[in-house]
């Protein structure tokens, strides 16, 4: 029994030792928004709102096997710069055919914030935010 307790204590200590340090509390990430030519804080409220709008508006068409002819789309389908270009240039089919007309500018910015935060190139192994 003593060996088992010692083993569990040693395993727990090793786990704590090898765990990455938590990100500093209050750390805010910013992104440059080319549409508004300003810097936007990626705060939870905007990201959550963008996630809900993305699921309700974008994923209704951009899913596997859809009958609208829209390509399959995930959050990491593009890089951070690629998502900014989508919302800045508005050259994608959704923007041109009027699918975005029902969304306010704030909703579009929140969707862009969410997709930017989950983009293909957001993972950085040298950054504490990416570790967990």
VONUPA-608154 format. One record per residue: residue in three letters; x, y, z of N, C-alpha, C, O, CB in turn. Coordinates in steps of 0.001 Angstrom, whole numbers, padded with zeros to 6 digits, always signed. Glycine has a CB too. Layout:
BEGIN
ALAXYZXYZXYZXYZXYZ ...
This chain:
BEGIN
UNK+000816-001185+000000+000000+000000+000000+000864+001256+000000+000567+002232-000688-000931-000006+001194 UNK+001967+001211+000804+002852+002374+000852+003496+002623-000503+003679+003775-000895+003933+002184+001919 UNK+003846+001555-001228+004463+001719-002540+003495+002379-003506+003893+003205-004328+004925+000366-003094 UNK+002228+002016-003406+001233+002588-004302+001047+004081-004025+000947+004874-004961-000103+001847-004156 UNK+000999+004465-002765+000856+005873-002401+002066+006666-002861+001929+007768-003392+000667+006025-000887 UNK+003248+006107-002658+004474+006781-003086+004482+006923-004606+004863+007969-005131+005726+006003-002605 UNK+004066+005883-005305+004021+005930-006767+003047+007010-007243+003368+007775-008152+003616+004554-007338 UNK+001863+007076-006637+000874+008077-007035+001366+009486-006730+001151+010399-007528-000459+007821-006327 UNK+002017+009677-005598+002555+010986-005244+003660+011395-006224+003718+012548-006653+003096+010973-003799 UNK+004521+010462-006571+005606+010757-007512+005050+011065-008895+005537+011975-009565+006591+009579-007588 UNK+004038+010323-009332+003419+010566-010636+002758+011941-010659+002892+012680-011634+002383+009468-010961 UNK+002051+012284-009594+001408+013600-009508+002421+014727-009530+002218+015737-010204+000569+013695-008248 UNK+003518+014561-008792+004565+015588-008776+005201+015735-010149+005482+016851-010585+005639+015249-007733 UNK+005429+014627-010831+006006+014670-012173+005053+015363-013144+005481+016149-013989+006332+013248-012666 UNK+003768+015067-013019+002773+015700-013875+002770+017217-013668+002751+017977-014636+001377+015118-013596 UNK+002789+017653-012414+002815+019092-012135+004097+019746-012638+004078+020875-013127+002666+019339-010640 UNK+005193+019038-012517+006475+019569-012966+006513+019727-014479+007064+020707-014981+007609+018665-012508 UNK+005936+018776-015218+005995+018799-016674+004866+019598-017320+004905+019838-018527+005970+017400-017195 UNK+003867+020015-016553+002751+020787-017105+003228+022177-017501+004073+022762-016824+001590+020885-016086 UNK+002685+022711-018605+003075+024067-019003+002512+025080-018019+001458+024846-017427+002588+024382-020436 UNK+003186+026185-017837+002670+027209-016925+001395+027827-017494+001259+027932-018713+003734+028305-016673 UNK+000475+028231-016653-000754+028849-017168-000455+030213-017775+000502+030885-017391-001805+028988-016046 UNK-001286+030605-018725-001129+031928-019327-001433+032978-018263-002287+032760-017403-002064+032102-020574 UNK-000753+034096-018315-001005+035144-017327-002460+035590-017365-003032+035759-018442-000081+036340-017567 UNK-003051+035778-016212-004435+036223-016134-004549+037620-016717-003689+038473-016499-004947+036195-014677 UNK-005608+037836-017449-005832+039153-018010-005087+039428-019298-005125+040553-019797-005464+040165-017025 UNK-004413+038438-019847-003691+038649-021095-004704+038812-022228-005544+037939-022446-002713+037467-021384 UNK-004625+039906-022932-005548+040183-024017-004802+040093-025340-003702+040624-025489-006205+041572-023846 UNK-005416+039418-026288-004847+039269-027625-005574+040235-028546-006790+040404-028453-004964+037790-028143 UNK-004827+040859-029427-005391+041819-030358-005150+041370-031788-004203+040636-032072-004799+043209-030127 UNK-006016+041818-032683-005800+041611-034112-006093+042918-034831-006973+043676-034425-006694+040452-034664 UNK-005348+043175-035900-005606+044353-036708-006745+044042-037653-006697+043059-038393-004341+044797-037485 UNK-007770+044877-037629-008931+044694-038500-008797+045625-039698-008935+046839-039549-010263+044965-037732 UNK-008528+045075-040892-008358+045949-042058-009648+046648-042487-009593+047672-043167-007819+045149-043216 UNK-010801+046115-042103-012063+046749-042479-012217+048084-041759-012542+049096-042381-013256+045825-042157 UNK-011984+048087-040453-012145+049316-039667-010827+050068-039486-010815+051167-038931-012733+048986-038305 UNK-009713+049483-039953-008387+050077-039789-008084+050352-038314-007541+051398-037958-008282+051377-040601 UNK-008445+049395-037473-008204+049546-036041-007813+048192-035452-007889+047158-036115-009459+050120-035322 UNK-007405+048230-034221-007018+047023-033516-008199+046564-032663-008785+047358-031926-005748+047262-032642 UNK-008546+045278-032766-009675+044729-032008-009171+043736-030972-008328+042888-031266-010697+044050-032952 UNK-009692+043851-029768-009347+042917-028706-010161+041642-028892-011377+041693-029074-009602+043542-027303 UNK-009488+040510-028845-010182+039228-028963-010619+038793-027566-009965+037970-026924-009266+038140-029634 UNK-011722+039352-027112-012255+039043-025786-013326+037970-025916-013885+037761-026992-012831+040316-025102 UNK-013607+037290-024800-014512+036152-024819-015893+036499-025368-016456+035726-026143-014648+035591-023434 UNK-016445+037641-024983-017797+038000-025419-017883+038090-026942-018836+037588-027538-018222+039333-024791 UNK-016892+038727-027577-016900+038836-029041-016691+037484-029703-017336+037169-030703-015821+039811-029507 UNK-015783+036680-029139-015520+035363-029729-016735+034458-029596-017052+033716-030525-014300+034708-029063 UNK-017417+034504-028462-018599+033660-028260-019726+034088-029190-020411+033248-029774-019067+033724-026793 UNK-019915+035397-029324-020920+035911-030238-020590+035513-031681-021477+035133-032446-021026+037439-030111 UNK-019308+035603-032042-018882+035194-033375-019074+033716-033616-019454+033307-034714-017444+035552-033589 UNK-018814+032902-032595-019015+031459-032711-020487+031152-032974-020812+030366-033864-018535+030736-031433 UNK-021373+031772-032202-022805+031509-032373-023285+031971-033747-024066+031275-034396-023615+032209-031269 UNK-022825+033136-034194-023223+033633-035515-022662+032747-036625-023340+032484-037618-022749+035083-035708 UNK-021430+032293-036454-020808+031397-037436-021599+030101-037553-021885+029646-038660-019345+031093-037048 UNK-021956+029503-036420-022712+028245-036436-024097+028444-037054-024575+027584-037792-022848+027683-035008 UNK-024734+029564-036757-026092+029800-037243-026129+030205-038718-027038+029805-039445-026756+030871-036406 UNK-025157+030987-039161-025216+031541-040515-024309+030833-041514-024729+030563-042640-024860+032988-040475 UNK-023078+030530-041127-022119+029962-042079-022246+028446-042191-022271+027902-043294-020702+030325-041670 UNK-022325+027771-041055-022341+026304-041087-023654+025753-041613-023731+024564-041925-022081+025749-039703 UNK-024695+026581-041722-025944+026088-042296-025747+025726-043771-026444+024854-044290-027062+027143-042146 UNK-024813+026382-044442-024510+026051-045844-023186+025302-045991-023092+024356-046774-024469+027325-046684 UNK-022177+025715-045251-020824+025173-045421-020609+023918-044574-019740+023890-043703-019780+026232-045054 UNK-021394+022898-044834-021223+021609-044163-021031+020542-045221-021307+020765-046400-022441+021274-043248 UNK-020568+019407-044803-020362+018308-045762-021697+017856-046343-022683+017706-045621-019643+017111-045082 UNK-021714+017645-047635-022906+017132-048302-024055+018120-048372-025215+017710-048411-023366+015910-047614 UNK-023758+019413-048388-024849+020392-048462-025423+020423-049862-024759+020020-050816-024360+021797-048055 UNK-026658+020900-049996-027289+020961-051317-027251+022377-051908-027827+022612-052970-028736+020476-051226 UNK-026585+023316-051238-026460+024680-051752-025259+024845-052677-025140+025869-053349-026353+025658-050602 UNK-024384+023874-052723-023191+023979-053543-022052+024719-052871-021052+025032-053516-023523+024650-054817 UNK-022188+025003-051590-021132+025705-050858-020045+024709-050470-020333+023559-050137-021702+026418-049595 UNK-018805+025158-050517-017694+024276-050160-017689+024031-048654-018145+024870-047877-016342+024881-050615 UNK-017165+022862-048249-017050+022535-046827-016091+023512-046170-015043+023829-046734-016568+021069-046623 UNK-016437+023987-044996-015671+025036-044347-015526+024738-042866-016499+024400-042192-016333+026399-044558 UNK-014307+024866-042364-014070+024795-040929-013317+026048-040510-012897+026848-041347-013277+023506-040546 UNK-013155+026207-039204-012471+027382-038692-011032+027458-039180-010507+028549-039402-012505+027385-037181 UNK-010393+026306-039346-008992+026303-039767-008826+026070-041264-007789+025575-041707-008232+025246-039006 UNK-009842+026423-042040-009738+026310-043495-008802+027356-044093-008290+027177-045198-011111+026438-044123 UNK-008582+028436-043371-007717+029512-043848-006772+029958-042733-006938+029593-041570-008560+030706-044355 UNK-005789+030750-043117-004871+031323-042127-005508+032586-041536-006575+033017-041974-003473+031649-042774 UNK-004846+033167-040546-005349+034404-039950-005461+035507-041009-006464+036217-041084-004428+034861-038795 UNK-004417+035629-041817-004435+036633-042884-005527+036317-043909-006178+037222-044432-003060+036705-043579 UNK-005720+035039-044186-006756+034635-045133-008148+035014-044663-008956+035492-045459-006691+033149-045368 UNK-008450+034809-043365-009761+035191-042840-009928+036704-042873-011016+037196-043174-009945+034668-041405 UNK-008874+037448-042571-008986+038903-042657-009276+039336-044090-010068+040253-044309-007699+039574-042149 UNK-008645+038689-045067-008896+039031-046471-010322+038708-046892-010921+039457-047664-007921+038294-047372 UNK-010872+037609-046399-012252+037245-046738-013208+038354-046330-014085+038743-047102-012652+035921-046056 UNK-013036+038859-045117-013962+039871-044621-013603+041275-045082-014457+042161-045041-014004+039830-043121 UNK-012380+041508-045515-011972+042819-046014-012343+042993-047486-012962+043988-047864-010467+043013-045827 UNK-011965+042032-048300-012211+042141-049741-013626+041734-050128-014141+042172-051157-011219+041291-050499 UNK-014256+040893-049306-015620+040404-049581-015729+039819-050985-016701+040061-051701-016643+041541-049411 UNK-014723+039053-051361-014690+038484-052705-015230+037050-052749-015251+036437-053816-013271+038512-053238 UNK-015659+036517-051627-016193+035156-051613-017644+035161-052085-018319+036189-052048-016086+034539-050198 UNK-018106+034005-052526-019442+033891-053096-020533+034320-052110-021534+034912-052513-019688+032464-053545 UNK-020344+034026-050833-021355+034379-049823-021575+035890-049746-022709+036351-049607-020937+033847-048447 UNK-020501+036647-049834-020625+038101-049767-021246+038653-051038-021987+039635-050993-019260+038745-049529 UNK-020952+038033-052160-021447+038533-053436-022914+038191-053682-023631+038976-054302-020609+037982-054554 UNK-023372+037030-053207-024748+036626-053512-025771+037121-052493-026951+036784-052592-024824+035130-053599 UNK-025335+037910-051521-026272+038504-050579-026497+037707-049310-027355+038073-048506-027559+038703-051244 UNK-025764+036644-049106-025939+035854-047889-025536+036628-046641-026021+036336-045548-025132+034574-047978 UNK-024664+037601-046791-024206+038383-045646-025082+039608-045389-024867+040320-044409-022774+038818-045861 UNK-026059+039862-046248-026876+041073-046111-027679+041092-044818-027971+042165-044292-027817+041199-047291 UNK-028037+039933-044301-028804+039864-043063-027971+040035-041808-028515+040091-040705-029518+038571-042995 UNK-026654+040119-041961-025757+040258-040808-025325+041709-040647-025024+042392-041626-024520+039345-040965 UNK-025298+042170-039406-024813+043526-039143-023291+043556-039260-022635+042515-039288-025263+044014-037735 UNK-022752+044750-039327-021291+044896-039402-020637+044348-038136-019557+043763-038205-020899+046380-039607 UNK-021272+044529-036991-020719+044009-035734-020717+042479-035741-019761+041863-035270-021529+044537-034523 UNK-021769+041865-036266-021804+040398-036362-020702+039888-037279-020050+038888-036978-023174+039922-036873 UNK-020494+040577-038403-019414+040173-039314-018052+040312-038655-017186+039456-038834-019456+041004-040596 UNK-017853+041392-037889-016581+041563-037178-016388+040472-036127-015278+039970-035952-016520+042950-036514 UNK-017466+040100-035423-017363+039047-034413-017075+037690-035050-016297+036904-034509-018649+038976-033591 UNK-017697+037412-036191-017400+036161-036902-015944+036161-037344-015254+035149-037224-018341+035977-038126 UNK-015477+037302-037858-014077+037412-038267-013151+037217-037076-012134+036532-037190-013811+038773-038925 UNK-013488+037808-035933-012681+037614-034721-012601+036139-034362-011521+035621-034077-013268+038413-033542 UNK-013746+035461-034375-013778+034042-034006-012945+033206-034976-012119+032398-034553-015227+033526-033975 UNK-013164+033402-036279-012422+032613-037268-010933+032930-037225-010107+032036-037408-012969+032871-038674 UNK-010580+034181-036987-009175+034578-036857-008532+033851-035676-007394+033391-035769-009053+036115-036678 UNK-009261+033752-034574-008696+033125-033374-008540+031619-033517-007760+031014-032781-009564+033428-032176 UNK-009260+030999-034443-009186+029550-034641-008545+029175-035969-008655+028027-036399-010570+028947-034561 UNK-007881+030110-036624-007323+029900-037959-006239+028820-037966-005746+028396-036920-006754+031207-038496 UNK-005891+028398-039161-004932+027312-039375-003586+027582-038719-002966+026664-038183-004735+027083-040854 UNK-003128+028818-038754-001786+029124-038261-001771+029751-036866-000814+030444-036519-001102+030044-039222 UNK-002807+029523-036065-002826+030126-034723-002028+029329-033707-001597+029893-032701-004250+030264-034238 UNK-001816+028047-033931-001088+027242-032950+000388+027582-033003+001003+027553-034070-001303+025736-033201 UNK+000952+027900-031860+002362+028244-031748+002938+027452-030589+002580+027721-029443+002569+029782-031545 UNK+003817+026486-030836+004329+025666-029734+005198+026437-028745+005476+025941-027653+005119+024520-030289 UNK+005625+027628-029106+006462+028433-028220+005651+029435-027401+006220+030326-026769+007510+029166-029028 UNK+004348+029296-027410+003486+030234-026745+002652+029500-025702+002109+028435-025994+002593+030962-027756 UNK+002540+030039-024509+001806+029378-023433+000317+029255-023756-000330+028313-023298+001992+030141-022125 UNK-000243+030188-024538-001662+030123-024880-001965+028892-025733-003082+028377-025680-002092+031397-025620 UNK-001018+028415-026503-001256+027289-027399-001119+025943-026712-001439+024914-027306-000311+027354-028557 UNK-000659+025930-025497-000377+024661-024828-001588+024056-024152-001512+022909-023713+000700+024850-023818 UNK-002659+024738-024049-003695+024060-023363-004969+024707-023245-005893+024147-022655-003290+023765-022144 
